[in-house]
Amino acid sequence: MLLRLRNCLGRLQQTARSLVTLRYQELLKVEEVASRLGQSATWVATTLFRVRDTLRKCIGEPASLVAKAEEGA
């Protein structure tokens, strides 16, 4: 599961990866992330919601699709 998450994170656009890093690795509050990126807290919260949904869907993909993506990386 962790390998799939890493693969899915690698498939995100840079902005989305930055949001995930700031929020979940650096443990910043939404308002702090917004301040760092020069965005509104609403934009950060909405975008994180969408990124989490994207990751959920990616992790749930059949293993064969994940393996193909890893081969292409």
C-alpha positions as CSV (number, residue, x, y, z in Angstrom):
1,M,0.0,0.0,0.0
2,L,2.8,2.4,0.8
3,L,4.5,1.7,-2.5
4,R,1.2,2.5,-4.3
5,L,0.9,5.7,-2.4
6,R,4.4,6.8,-3.3
7,N,3.7,5.9,-6.9
8,C,0.5,8.0,-6.9
9,L,2.3,10.9,-5.2
10,G,4.8,10.8,-8.0
11,R,2.1,11.1,-10.6
12,L,0.7,14.3,-9.1
13,Q,1.6,17.7,-10.5
14,Q,4.2,19.7,-8.6
15,T,1.8,22.1,-7.0
16,A,-0.3,19.2,-5.6
17,R,2.8,17.4,-4.3
18,S,3.9,20.7,-2.6
19,L,0.6,21.0,-0.9
20,V,0.8,17.4,0.4
21,T,4.3,18.0,1.6
22,L,3.5,21.2,3.4
23,R,0.3,19.9,5.0
24,Y,1.2,16.3,5.9
25,Q,5.0,16.1,6.1
26,E,5.7,19.6,7.5
27,L,2.4,19.5,9.5
28,L,1.5,23.1,8.6
29,K,-2.0,24.3,9.1
30,V,-4.1,25.2,6.0
31,E,-3.7,28.9,6.8
32,E,0.1,28.5,7.0
33,V,0.2,26.6,3.7
34,A,-1.9,29.3,2.1
35,S,0.5,32.0,3.4
36,R,3.5,30.2,2.1
37,L,2.0,29.7,-1.4
38,G,0.3,33.1,-1.6
39,Q,-3.1,31.5,-1.9
40,S,-6.3,31.7,0.1
41,A,-7.0,29.1,2.8
42,T,-10.2,28.2,0.9
43,W,-8.1,27.4,-2.2
44,V,-5.7,25.3,-0.2
45,A,-8.5,23.4,1.5
46,T,-10.4,22.8,-1.7
47,T,-7.3,21.7,-3.6
48,L,-6.2,19.3,-0.8
49,F,-9.7,17.8,-0.9
50,R,-9.3,17.2,-4.6
51,V,-5.8,15.8,-4.2
52,R,-6.9,13.4,-1.5
53,D,-9.7,12.2,-3.8
54,T,-7.2,11.7,-6.7
55,L,-4.9,9.8,-4.4
56,R,-7.7,7.6,-3.1
57,K,-8.7,6.7,-6.7
58,C,-5.1,6.1,-7.7
59,I,-4.4,3.8,-4.8
60,G,-7.6,1.9,-5.6
61,E,-6.5,1.3,-9.2
62,P,-6.0,-2.3,-10.2
63,A,-2.4,-3.4,-9.5
64,S,-1.8,-4.0,-13.3
65,L,-2.3,-0.3,-14.0
66,V,0.0,0.7,-11.2
67,A,2.7,-1.7,-12.5
68,K,2.4,-0.2,-16.0
69,A,2.9,3.3,-14.5
70,E,5.9,2.1,-12.6
71,E,7.4,0.6,-15.7
72,G,7.0,3.9,-17.5
73,A,8.7,5.9,-14.7
